[in-house]
Amino acid sequence: MLWIYDLPLWALCALILALCIAYAVSVVLLVRRRTWQVGEEDNATAAALHAFLGVLYAVALGLLVISAQEDSDDVEHAVASEANAIGDLYRVTEGLEPASRMALQRQVARYVQSVITVEWPATQRAENSPATWDAMDDLSHGIYTFRPSTPQEERVYPQLVNEIEEVLDARRDRLFLGERGVGAVTWTIILLGGVITIGFAAFFNMRNGRAQLILTSLLAVMFGLMIFLMTAMDHPLWGRVSVDPGPFRELVVNFNRQAADPHLTPPPPAVRDSPISSRP
């Protein structure tokens, strides 16, 4: 079902709403044809039961939407934390000798470029990026095996280790939280709850069949909008509707700005950026 996440927002919304309306119309027509509607004297009782059912389902669905939004916020925080740690690591390397500084900054720039141009598109397809892991392994190996050659580098080295550990922690959080979704059991409950809630409304005894079709369809539209919202926020790094790698792009801007600074000798390596799809 990953193809759902590759649809544009308008197409995803239209698809979900069309399915919900089609179900609402078909169940109303079926009930009216089979004359399964409740008696007019029982409409009030059925309405009370449907109101209770609707409130119960709305509360449960609302809590799930809030949970999905919190998951998306957690991923955005993890992305920002990783980018901030990478930026701090890049700055700390300024305390090294030119040769060591250039080597580590080049590895940092390579990792950031790989995250934006390779790993992010792969994650949107629910795939891993071995190339980006290789870039991170090279960077962490270069820091952990680094041997300070001056007193200045000895003072800087502990901070380098601390920064790379923060980068690794934030990276693991980003990848883990970004792949976390609502889950098959929860989705089953959501869908079955919607089917029951919309189907219940089809059993009301209304003389005007057109009005019943319209009202039940409006109920289905409201349900479809909530499902669309849940789908859009589920798996925050999957598909076109995903968390934006904006903090990493900001790093690219800062790296290139430092590369163009004539006061930096030798200048740090520049990084190329390439646009990828992201959450609107």
N, C-alpha and C positions, 0 to 999 in steps of 0.2 A: 504493500500500500504506500510505498515511499513516493510513488508518482503523484500522490495528492499534494505533497509538499512542494512539488515543482510547478504547480499551477500558479498563475498570477492571482492576486488577492480577489479581484472581481470575478474571475472564473471559478475559484474555489467557493466563494460565497454563492454565486449563481447555481452551482452544482448542488450544494447542500440545500439551498432553499427550494430548488426544483424537486428534489427527492422528497422533502418534507411535505410540500404542497401536493405532490402526486399521491402520497400516502393518505393525506387528509381527505382529498377528494374521493379517492377510491373507497375508503372505509365508510364515508358518509353514503355514497351511492349504494354500496353493498348492504348497509344496515337498512336503508330506506326500501330497497328492493325486496329484502327478506322480511320486512316489517318487524324488525327486532327492536324497534324503539320502545322506550318505557311509556307507560300510560301518562296522559296529561296530568292526572292527579298525583303521579309520582315524580313529576319534574322537579318540584321543590326539594324533595329528599335527595334525588340524584344530583341536583345542583350543589347541595350542601356537601355531599360526599366528594364531588369533583373539586369543589373549592378547597376542601381539606387535603385532597390528594395533590392538587396543584401547588398549594403552599408548601407542603412537605417536599415535593420534588424541586420546587424553585429554590428553597433553602439549601438543599443538598447540592444542586447544580451551582448555586452561587458560591458555596464554599470551595467547590472544585475549581471554579474559575479563579478565585482568589489564590488558591494553592498553585495553579499553573502560572499566574502572574508573579508570584513570589519566586518560583523556580526560574523564570526568565530574568527577574531582577538579580537573583544570585549569580547567574551566568554572566550578566553584564558586569557585576561587581568583580567576578573572577577575572574577566578579560581586562578590566581596568587595573586590577592588582598586578597581573602578570606584566602588562605593558609598563606600569610604573616601576616594577622591580627591574625590568630590562633597561629602562632609561637610567635608573640609578646605577646599575652595573656599568653601563656605558660611561657614565660620568666618573665613576670610581677608577676606571682604567687610566684616567688622565694622570694619576699619581705614579704610573709606571714609566720605565725607560721607553724611549721612542719605539724601539724594535718590538718590545713586548706589548706595548700599548697598541701599536698598529695591528699586530697579529690577533689580539683579543677583540679589538673593535671590528676587525674584518669578520671574525666568527659571529659576533653579535649581530652585525648587519646581515650576514647570510641567514641567520636564524629568523630574524624579523621578516626578511623578504620571503623566506620559505613559508612562514605562517600565513602571510597575506596571499601569496600567489599560488601556493600548492596545498597547504593543509586546510585552509578555509573552504575552498571549493570541494575538496575531498570529504570534509566533514559534512557539508551540505548534502552529499550523496550517501551519507552514513558509512563512509569508508575511513580507513586510517591513512596516515601519511608517513611511510617509512623514511622518506627523504628528510622530513622535518625532524623526526626523531634522531636521524643521523646528525643533523646540524646541531641539535641540542646535545647529543652525546659528545660531539667534537668540542663544543664550547665548554661543557662541564669538565671533560677530561683535560682540556687545556688549562683550566683554572686549578683543578685539584692536583695536577702534576707540576704546576708552576713553581719554580724555585727562585725566591727573591735574591737579587744580586747586590742590592744596596740597602742601607738602613731605611730609606724612604719606601722601598718596595716591601720591606718587612713590616712596616707599619700599615701599608695598604692591603696586604694580602689577607688578613683576617676579615676585612670588610668585603673583599671580593668573594670569599667563601660564603659569607652570610648572605650576600645578594644573590648568588647563584642558587642557594638553597631556597630562597624566597621565590625565585623564578620557577624552580622545579615544583614547589608546592602549589603555586598559583596555576601552573600549566596543568597539573593533575586535576585540580579542582575544575578548571574550565572544561576539560575533556569529559570528566565524569558527569558533571552537572548538565553539560550540553546534550548528552545522550540520554539523560533520564527523562522518561515520559510518564504519561498518566497511567499506562498499563492496560493490558487486555481485559482484565476483570472489571476494572473501573469503567472502561469504555462500554463494556457489555451492559453494566448496570445503567449507565447514562442512556444508552440507546433503548433498552427495554423500558426504562422509565418514561422516555418520550413517547414510545409507541403506546404505552398504556394510557398516558395522560391525554394524548390526542385522540386515541380510539374511544376513550370514555365519552368525550364530547359528542361523538357521532350518535350516541344512543338517546340523546335528548329528543323529545317529541316536539318538533317545530313544524307548523303548517306550511310555512314558506321554505321550500327546499333550497331556493337560491340563497336566501339569507343564511341558512344553516351551512351551506357550502362556503360562503364568504367568511363567516365567523370562525368556522373550524380551520379554514385556510390561514386566517390571521393568527390563530393560535399556533399553527404549524410554523408560520414565518418566525414568530417570536422564539419558538423552540430551535428553529434552524439557525437563527442569529447567535444563540448561545452556543450551539454546537460549532458554528464557524469560529467563534471566539476561542473556544477550547482547542480546536484544531490548529488555529493560527499560532497559539502560544505553546502547544505541545512540542516537545523536543526542540529546545530553543536554538540549536545549531543546525537543524536539518532544513533542507529545501530553501526556496526563495524567501520564505518568511522566517528569517533567522536573525540572530543578534549580529549587529554590525561590528566589523573589526576596526572601528574608528580610532580607538586608542593606539593601535599598531600603526595606522596611517599617520597619526600625529608623530610617532617616533620617526617615521620615514622623513617627514618634513623637518624635524629637528636634526636628524643625522645629515641631511643634505644642506641644512643651514650651516652646520658646523663645518661641513666639507668646503663650503664657499667662503668661510671666514679666513681672511689672510693672516690673522694673528695665530692661527693654529699651524704649527710646524713640527712634523709633517701633518697635512690635513687627514682627518679620518675618512674612511671609504664612503662613497655615496651609495645610496640604495635606490633601486628602481622600484616603482610601485605599479600595480596593474589593477584596474577596477574589477570587482566581483559583485555579484548580487548580494543584497543584504536586506534586513528588515526595513521596510519603509518607515 
